[in-house]
Amino acid sequence: MRIIRSLGDVTSDDRGAIAAVGNFDGVHLGHKAVIGQAQRAAHLAGVPAAVLTFEPHPRMLFQPDAQAFRLTSAALRAEAIAALGVNILFELGFDDAFSHLSAEDFIAQVLHRGLGLRHVIIGHDFFFGHRRRGTPEMLQEFGIRLGFGVSVVDAVTEEDGAVYSSSRVRQCLKEGDPRGAAALLGRPWEVEAEVIKGDQRGRTIGFPTANLQLADILHPAHGVYAVRARDVEGGEWWNGVANFGRRPTVNDRGPLLEVNLFDVSPDLYGRKLRVQFIDFIRPEMKFSGLDELKAQIARDAEVAREKLSG
């Protein structure tokens, strides 16, 4: 998949694509339906299938001090989109100047002249331009004037009528329900971060951990999880147990993800680790001392092994 981050990098071969447009945070099953429609249309027309998205997420520009909410980093989002078979990812920088583009200018300068899109696929709730004045109906009207097609995809729902949405995925994770999040995503929720040095207390009690800070990625419910992890450079997935939280028993240094891998001890310091959240085991707890903590971690590890063996 070709990734284009600037309108100046768009070539004649990139123009004429059919593109799904949106933020696509999480690339959940609803997003996949929108992207899938663009792919089918592109296949029939014999042109590239593309996705247009923005980096950083607009909310990070408008609410820089808000609690972390992103489900996927730019790299993981691009990987998930590439896995769907998309040919081109237009990942345009979203800065103050871009945020002040009027809806009309976004259509004319970005979609039409900048990218030369042949057809645009959007979700029913896609709004755009300065102050989000642009609506699906406006985009369809301008598409007729400028000579490109516009299709609007209705809300994608589960059998019970519940709509697939990034908000629902976030709610599942905040409630300690990674299995519910995975059902909406179509895959386990995962994060990537560099392994940093901690206080190495885990080694002293027989449970060494790889420590990661989630930075601007959504913080799930504090507690213990059954996880799978691997080096981002590739290789096998390892089973493990992880605690995300403030570690009230030993030292509250802010939220940290501590991953204890089963039956392996790779040297991961300074490397990036990818962690999949498979199931929730228990909320974070404060213990009377290290002996009680050690005993509980051993029990958590056994529960995690059972959950990961199915």
TIMARBA-96741 format. One record per residue (C-alpha): residue in three letters; chain; z, y, x. Coordinates in steps of 0.25 Angstrom, whole numbers, plus 5000, padded with zeros to 4 digits. Each point is the difference from the previous one (the first is absolute). Example, Ala and Ser with C-alpha at 12.3 -4.5 7.8 and 13.67 -1.06 7.14 Angstrom:
! residues 2
+------+------+------+------+------+
| code | unit |    w |    v |    u |
+------+------+------+------+------+
|  ALA |    A | 5031 | 4982 | 5049 |
|  SER |    A | 4998 | 5014 | 5006 |
+------+------+------+------+------+
END
This chain:
! residues 310
+------+------+------+------+------+
| code | unit |    w |    v |    u |
+------+------+------+------+------+
|  MET |    A | 5000 | 5000 | 5000 |
|  ARG |    A | 4996 | 5014 | 5005 |
|  ILE |    A | 5011 | 5010 | 4999 |
|  ILE |    A | 4996 | 5015 | 4999 |
|  ARG |    A | 5010 | 5011 | 5001 |
|  SER |    A | 4992 | 5012 | 5000 |
|  LEU |    A | 4988 | 5005 | 4992 |
|  GLY |    A | 4993 | 5004 | 5013 |
|  ASP |    A | 5000 | 4985 | 5004 |
|  VAL |    A | 4992 | 4996 | 4988 |
|  THR |    A | 4986 | 4995 | 5004 |
|  SER |    A | 4988 | 4998 | 4991 |
|  ASP |    A | 5003 | 4985 | 5000 |
|  ASP |    A | 5013 | 5003 | 4993 |
|  ARG |    A | 4995 | 5009 | 4989 |
|  GLY |    A | 4996 | 4994 | 4987 |
|  ALA |    A | 5012 | 4991 | 4999 |
|  ILE |    A | 5007 | 4996 | 4988 |
|  ALA |    A | 5015 | 5004 | 5001 |
|  ALA |    A | 5013 | 4997 | 4994 |
|  VAL |    A | 5008 | 5013 | 5001 |
|  GLY |    A | 5016 | 5001 | 5000 |
|  ASN |    A | 5012 | 4999 | 5009 |
|  PHE |    A | 5001 | 4985 | 4998 |
|  ASP |    A | 5015 | 4999 | 5005 |
|  GLY |    A | 5003 | 4986 | 5001 |
|  VAL |    A | 4986 | 4995 | 4996 |
|  HIS |    A | 5006 | 4993 | 4988 |
|  LEU |    A | 4992 | 4991 | 4990 |
|  GLY |    A | 4997 | 5013 | 4992 |
|  HIS |    A | 4994 | 5006 | 5012 |
|  LYS |    A | 4992 | 4987 | 5003 |
|  ALA |    A | 4994 | 5001 | 4986 |
|  VAL |    A | 4995 | 5014 | 5003 |
|  ILE |    A | 4995 | 4997 | 5014 |
|  GLY |    A | 4994 | 4987 | 4995 |
|  GLN |    A | 4991 | 5007 | 4989 |
|  ALA |    A | 4995 | 5009 | 5012 |
|  GLN |    A | 4997 | 4988 | 5008 |
|  ARG |    A | 4992 | 4993 | 4988 |
|  ALA |    A | 4992 | 5013 | 4997 |
|  ALA |    A | 4997 | 5001 | 5015 |
|  HIS |    A | 4995 | 4986 | 5001 |
|  LEU |    A | 4991 | 5002 | 4988 |
|  ALA |    A | 4994 | 5013 | 5006 |
|  GLY |    A | 4999 | 4994 | 5014 |
|  VAL |    A | 5008 | 5012 | 5006 |
|  PRO |    A | 5014 | 5000 | 5008 |
|  ALA |    A | 5013 | 4998 | 4992 |
|  ALA |    A | 5010 | 5011 | 5004 |
|  VAL |    A | 5014 | 5005 | 4998 |
|  LEU |    A | 5004 | 5014 | 5001 |
|  THR |    A | 5014 | 5003 | 5002 |
|  PHE |    A | 5009 | 5011 | 5007 |
|  GLU |    A | 5010 | 5000 | 5012 |
|  PRO |    A | 5011 | 5004 | 4999 |
|  HIS |    A | 5003 | 4997 | 4986 |
|  PRO |    A | 4999 | 5013 | 4992 |
|  ARG |    A | 5015 | 4999 | 4996 |
|  MET |    A | 5004 | 5000 | 5014 |
|  LEU |    A | 4994 | 5014 | 5002 |
|  PHE |    A | 5005 | 5006 | 4987 |
|  GLN |    A | 5014 | 4994 | 5001 |
|  PRO |    A | 5003 | 4998 | 5015 |
|  ASP |    A | 5015 | 4999 | 4998 |
|  ALA |    A | 4999 | 4989 | 4989 |
|  GLN |    A | 5005 | 4986 | 5002 |
|  ALA |    A | 4990 | 4991 | 5006 |
|  PHE |    A | 4992 | 4994 | 4989 |
|  ARG |    A | 4987 | 4994 | 5007 |
|  LEU |    A | 4998 | 4985 | 4998 |
|  THR |    A | 4990 | 4999 | 5011 |
|  SER |    A | 4997 | 5007 | 5013 |
|  ALA |    A | 4985 | 5005 | 5002 |
|  ALA |    A | 4998 | 4988 | 5009 |
|  LEU |    A | 5005 | 4989 | 4990 |
|  ARG |    A | 4992 | 5007 | 4989 |
|  ALA |    A | 4988 | 5000 | 5008 |
|  GLU |    A | 5002 | 4985 | 5003 |
|  ALA |    A | 5002 | 4997 | 4986 |
|  ILE |    A | 4988 | 5007 | 4996 |
|  ALA |    A | 4991 | 4993 | 5011 |
|  ALA |    A | 5005 | 4987 | 4995 |
|  LEU |    A | 4993 | 5002 | 4987 |
|  GLY |    A | 4987 | 5001 | 5006 |
|  VAL |    A | 4998 | 5015 | 5000 |
|  ASN |    A | 4989 | 5006 | 5009 |
|  ILE |    A | 5005 | 5014 | 5002 |
|  LEU |    A | 5014 | 5007 | 4999 |
|  PHE |    A | 4999 | 5015 | 5000 |
|  GLU |    A | 5014 | 5004 | 5004 |
|  LEU |    A | 5000 | 5015 | 4999 |
|  GLY |    A | 5011 | 5008 | 5006 |
|  PHE |    A | 5008 | 5007 | 4989 |
|  ASP |    A | 5006 | 5013 | 5005 |
|  ASP |    A | 5003 | 5014 | 4994 |
|  ALA |    A | 4985 | 5004 | 5000 |
|  PHE |    A | 4996 | 4988 | 4993 |
|  SER |    A | 5011 | 5001 | 4990 |
|  HIS |    A | 4995 | 5013 | 4996 |
|  LEU |    A | 4985 | 4996 | 4997 |
|  SER |    A | 4998 | 5002 | 4986 |
|  ALA |    A | 4996 | 4988 | 4991 |
|  GLU |    A | 4985 | 5006 | 5000 |
|  ASP |    A | 5000 | 5001 | 5015 |
|  PHE |    A | 5005 | 4986 | 5002 |
|  ILE |    A | 4989 | 4995 | 4991 |
|  ALA |    A | 4989 | 5008 | 5006 |
|  GLN |    A | 5005 | 5001 | 5015 |
|  VAL |    A | 5006 | 4986 | 5002 |
|  LEU |    A | 4994 | 4990 | 4990 |
|  HIS |    A | 4986 | 5006 | 4999 |
|  ARG |    A | 4996 | 5007 | 5013 |
|  GLY |    A | 5010 | 4995 | 5010 |
|  LEU |    A | 5000 | 4985 | 4996 |
|  GLY |    A | 4987 | 4999 | 4992 |
|  LEU |    A | 5006 | 4990 | 4991 |
|  ARG |    A | 4990 | 4993 | 4990 |
|  HIS |    A | 5011 | 4996 | 4990 |
|  VAL |    A | 5015 | 5002 | 4999 |
|  ILE |    A | 5010 | 4991 | 4994 |
|  ILE |    A | 5014 | 5005 | 4997 |
|  GLY |    A | 5012 | 4996 | 4992 |
|  HIS |    A | 5003 | 5006 | 4986 |
|  ASP |    A | 5012 | 5008 | 5006 |
|  PHE |    A | 4993 | 5006 | 5012 |
|  PHE |    A | 5002 | 5015 | 5001 |
|  PHE |    A | 4995 | 5009 | 5012 |
|  GLY |    A | 4998 | 5013 | 5005 |
|  HIS |    A | 5009 | 5012 | 5002 |
|  ARG |    A | 5012 | 4999 | 4990 |
|  ARG |    A | 4993 | 4987 | 4995 |
|  ARG |    A | 4991 | 5007 | 4991 |
|  GLY |    A | 4989 | 4990 | 5002 |
|  THR |    A | 4999 | 4989 | 4989 |
|  PRO |    A | 4992 | 4988 | 4998 |
|  GLU |    A | 4992 | 5007 | 4989 |
|  MET |    A | 4997 | 5012 | 5010 |
|  LEU |    A | 4995 | 4990 | 5010 |
|  GLN |    A | 4991 | 4993 | 4990 |
|  GLU |    A | 4994 | 5014 | 4996 |
|  PHE |    A | 4998 | 5004 | 5014 |
|  GLY |    A | 4994 | 4987 | 5004 |
|  ILE |    A | 4989 | 5002 | 4989 |
|  ARG |    A | 4997 | 5014 | 5006 |
|  LEU |    A | 5000 | 4995 | 5014 |
|  GLY |    A | 4993 | 4987 | 4999 |
|  PHE |    A | 5010 | 4989 | 5003 |
|  GLY |    A | 5007 | 4991 | 4990 |
|  VAL |    A | 5015 | 4999 | 4996 |
|  SER |    A | 5007 | 4988 | 4994 |
|  VAL |    A | 5014 | 5001 | 4996 |
|  VAL |    A | 5008 | 4987 | 5000 |
|  ASP |    A | 5011 | 4998 | 4989 |
|  ALA |    A | 5014 | 4996 | 5003 |
|  VAL |    A | 5001 | 4986 | 5006 |
|  THR |    A | 5011 | 4992 | 4993 |
|  GLU |    A | 5007 | 4987 | 5000 |
|  GLU |    A | 5000 | 4991 | 4989 |
|  ASP |    A | 5012 | 5007 | 4993 |
|  GLY |    A | 4993 | 5013 | 5001 |
|  ALA |    A | 5008 | 5006 | 5012 |
|  VAL |    A | 4991 | 5008 | 5009 |
|  TYR |    A | 4999 | 4997 | 5015 |
|  SER |    A | 5004 | 5012 | 5007 |
|  SER |    A | 5006 | 5005 | 5014 |
|  SER |    A | 5012 | 5005 | 4992 |
|  ARG |    A | 5003 | 4986 | 4995 |
|  VAL |    A | 4999 | 4994 | 5013 |
|  ARG |    A | 5010 | 5011 | 5006 |
|  GLN |    A | 5010 | 4997 | 4989 |
|  CYS |    A | 5000 | 4985 | 5002 |
|  LEU |    A | 5003 | 5003 | 5015 |
|  LYS |    A | 5011 | 5010 | 4997 |
|  GLU |    A | 5006 | 4989 | 4991 |
|  GLY |    A | 5000 | 4989 | 5010 |
|  ASP |    A | 4988 | 4993 | 4994 |
|  PRO |    A | 4990 | 4997 | 5011 |
|  ARG |    A | 4994 | 4988 | 4991 |
|  GLY |    A | 4997 | 5010 | 4989 |
|  ALA |    A | 4994 | 5009 | 5010 |
|  ALA |    A | 4991 | 4989 | 5005 |
|  ALA |    A | 4995 | 4996 | 4986 |
|  LEU |    A | 4995 | 5015 | 4999 |
|  LEU |    A | 4994 | 5001 | 5013 |
|  GLY |    A | 4994 | 4986 | 5001 |
|  ARG |    A | 5007 | 4997 | 5013 |
|  PRO |    A | 5014 | 5002 | 5006 |
|  TRP |    A | 5004 | 5014 | 5003 |
|  GLU |    A | 5000 | 5003 | 5015 |
|  VAL |    A | 5003 | 5010 | 5010 |
|  GLU |    A | 4997 | 5003 | 5015 |
|  ALA |    A | 5008 | 5007 | 5010 |
|  GLU |    A | 5004 | 4999 | 5015 |
|  VAL |    A | 5011 | 4992 | 5004 |
|  ILE |    A | 5011 | 5009 | 5006 |
|  LYS |    A | 5013 | 4997 | 5008 |
|  GLY |    A | 5012 | 4999 | 4991 |
|  ASP |    A | 5014 | 4998 | 5005 |
|  GLN |    A | 4997 | 4985 | 5002 |
|  ARG |    A | 5013 | 4996 | 4993 |
|  GLY |    A | 4992 | 4989 | 4993 |
|  ARG |    A | 4998 | 4993 | 5013 |
|  THR |    A | 5015 | 5000 | 5002 |
|  ILE |    A | 5002 | 4992 | 4986 |
|  GLY |    A | 4988 | 4991 | 5002 |
|  PHE |    A | 4990 | 5007 | 4991 |
|  PRO |    A | 4991 | 5009 | 5009 |
|  THR |    A | 4992 | 5010 | 4992 |
|  ALA |    A | 4987 | 5008 | 5001 |
|  ASN |    A | 5004 | 5014 | 4995 |
|  LEU |    A | 4990 | 5009 | 4993 |
|  GLN |    A | 5000 | 5013 | 4994 |
|  LEU |    A | 4991 | 5002 | 4987 |
|  ALA |    A | 4998 | 5015 | 5003 |
|  ASP |    A | 4991 | 5005 | 4988 |
|  ILE |    A | 4999 | 4987 | 4993 |
|  LEU |    A | 5007 | 4998 | 4987 |
|  HIS |    A | 5014 | 4994 | 5002 |
|  PRO |    A | 5003 | 4988 | 4992 |
|  ALA |    A | 5014 | 4996 | 4994 |
|  HIS |    A | 5010 | 4999 | 5011 |
|  GLY |    A | 5003 | 4985 | 5002 |
|  VAL |    A | 4996 | 4987 | 5006 |
|  TYR |    A | 4986 | 4994 | 4998 |
|  ALA |    A | 4993 | 4987 | 5004 |
|  VAL |    A | 4988 | 5005 | 5008 |
|  ARG |    A | 4988 | 4996 | 5008 |
|  ALA |    A | 4996 | 5008 | 5012 |
|  ARG |    A | 4990 | 5000 | 5012 |
|  ASP |    A | 4995 | 5008 | 5011 |
|  VAL |    A | 4989 | 5010 | 4995 |
|  GLU |    A | 4991 | 4996 | 5011 |
|  GLY |    A | 4999 | 4986 | 4993 |
|  GLY |    A | 5006 | 4986 | 5001 |
|  GLU |    A | 5008 | 4992 | 4991 |
|  TRP |    A | 5009 | 5004 | 4989 |
|  TRP |    A | 5015 | 4998 | 5003 |
|  ASN |    A | 5010 | 4997 | 4989 |
|  GLY |    A | 5013 | 5009 | 5000 |
|  VAL |    A | 5011 | 5007 | 4993 |
|  ALA |    A | 5002 | 5015 | 5001 |
|  ASN |    A | 5010 | 5011 | 4996 |
|  PHE |    A | 4995 | 5013 | 4996 |
|  GLY |    A | 5011 | 5011 | 4999 |
|  ARG |    A | 5010 | 5008 | 5007 |
|  ARG |    A | 5009 | 4988 | 5006 |
|  PRO |    A | 5013 | 5005 | 4994 |
|  THR |    A | 5008 | 4989 | 5008 |
|  VAL |    A | 4996 | 5004 | 5014 |
|  ASN |    A | 4993 | 5014 | 5001 |
|  ASP |    A | 4994 | 5009 | 4990 |
|  ARG |    A | 4988 | 5006 | 5007 |
|  GLY |    A | 4991 | 5002 | 4989 |
|  PRO |    A | 4991 | 4990 | 4993 |
|  LEU |    A | 4995 | 4989 | 5009 |
|  LEU |    A | 4992 | 4987 | 4998 |
|  GLU |    A | 5006 | 4989 | 5008 |
|  VAL |    A | 4992 | 4987 | 5001 |
|  ASN |    A | 5006 | 4987 | 5005 |
|  LEU |    A | 4988 | 4990 | 5002 |
|  PHE |    A | 5003 | 4985 | 4999 |
|  ASP |    A | 4998 | 4990 | 5011 |
|  VAL |    A | 4992 | 5010 | 5009 |
|  SER |    A | 5004 | 5011 | 5010 |
|  PRO |    A | 4988 | 5008 | 5003 |
|  ASP |    A | 5001 | 5013 | 5009 |
|  LEU |    A | 4996 | 5011 | 4990 |
|  TYR |    A | 5006 | 5012 | 5006 |
|  GLY |    A | 4990 | 5011 | 4999 |
|  ARG |    A | 4990 | 4992 | 4992 |
|  LYS |    A | 4997 | 5002 | 4985 |
|  LEU |    A | 5005 | 4990 | 4991 |
|  ARG |    A | 4994 | 4997 | 4986 |
|  VAL |    A | 5011 | 4996 | 4990 |
|  GLN |    A | 4997 | 4994 | 4986 |
|  PHE |    A | 5011 | 5001 | 4990 |
|  ILE |    A | 5000 | 4986 | 4992 |
|  ASP |    A | 5013 | 5000 | 4992 |
|  PHE |    A | 5013 | 5007 | 4998 |
|  ILE |    A | 5013 | 4993 | 5004 |
|  ARG |    A | 5012 | 5009 | 4998 |
|  PRO |    A | 5004 | 5015 | 5000 |
|  GLU |    A | 5005 | 5006 | 5013 |
|  MET |    A | 5015 | 4998 | 5002 |
|  LYS |    A | 5011 | 5004 | 5009 |
|  PHE |    A | 5009 | 4989 | 5006 |
|  SER |    A | 5013 | 5000 | 5006 |
|  GLY |    A | 4995 | 4997 | 5014 |
|  LEU |    A | 4990 | 4993 | 5009 |
|  ASP |    A | 5005 | 4986 | 4997 |
|  GLU |    A | 4998 | 5002 | 4985 |
|  LEU |    A | 4986 | 5007 | 5002 |
|  LYS |    A | 4996 | 4988 | 5009 |
|  ALA |    A | 5004 | 4990 | 4990 |
|  GLN |    A | 4992 | 5008 | 4989 |
|  ILE |    A | 4988 | 5001 | 5008 |
|  ALA |    A | 5000 | 4985 | 5002 |
|  ARG |    A | 5000 | 4998 | 4985 |
|  ASP |    A | 4989 | 5010 | 4998 |
|  ALA |    A | 4991 | 4993 | 5010 |
|  GLU |    A | 5002 | 4987 | 4993 |
|  VAL |    A | 4996 | 5007 | 4987 |
|  ALA |    A | 4988 | 5006 | 5006 |
|  ARG |    A | 4995 | 4987 | 5006 |
|  GLU |    A | 5001 | 4994 | 4986 |
|  LYS |    A | 4992 | 5011 | 4994 |
|  LEU |    A | 4990 | 5000 | 5011 |
|  SER |    A | 4998 | 4985 | 4999 |
|  GLY |    A | 4994 | 5000 | 4986 |
+------+------+------+------+------+
END
